[in-house]
Each structure stands twice: as C-alpha cells, then as structure tokens.
C-alpha cells in the first residue's frame, strides 16, 4: 500500500496523528472533521495514498465504490440517511482541496444550501 510520509491523512490512517475515528477497515478510514461545516461532518479516505480523483485508475473502481458505500452506511449510522446528506470531494487547489490525499466529505444534520461554494 502506497503511503506518503508527509501526508496528514496517511499519518491519521497509520495512527501517528490522533483523530476521532468512526470507521476503519483494510481499505477505508473515516473520522470526524476537526473543522466541521455541518453537525455531521465525516471525512472518508482510502488507506492507500492517492492525491486526488485525478490519480484514480480503473483498478481503483472497487475502492471508490467502497468509499461511497461506506459513506452511505455511516449516514445511516448517524441517522441522516432519510433526511439527506451530501457527499463531496474536492480536486486541486481551485477546487478547494486542502489536503492532497483523496477524501470525501460526508455532510448532514442540517439543511445544506445550494449552490455550494
């Protein structure tokens, strides 16, 4: 599994930096965002270092499906699956990606405005 030593999320996955984990398996780690933008704000990251959606290849299709299915399961566990939630990923600096490790934001627990950004 590729890991970047200078990546904040890789360090969280490895347990080198404390976080508020809500889920972890051999491919996906999820933890609460320390700068929450909604009552429920969970970050889902692949345990393998991938910088962004631009790095995804056909061999990552199952991983992306697992991230999305894990997000839906966490939304159910958080009690927001019926009321609704948002699952978003940012790509690159202008897309407002703050950490260069692919991640999805699971947001819910309040009315989310549209358009975002």
Secondary structure, 3 states (H helix, E strand, C coil): CCCCCCCHHHHHHCCCCCCCEEEECCCEEEEECCCCCCCEEEEEEECCCCCCHHHCCHHHHHHHHHHHHHHHHHHHHCCCCCCCEEEECCCCCCCCCCCCCCEEEEEECCCCCCCCC
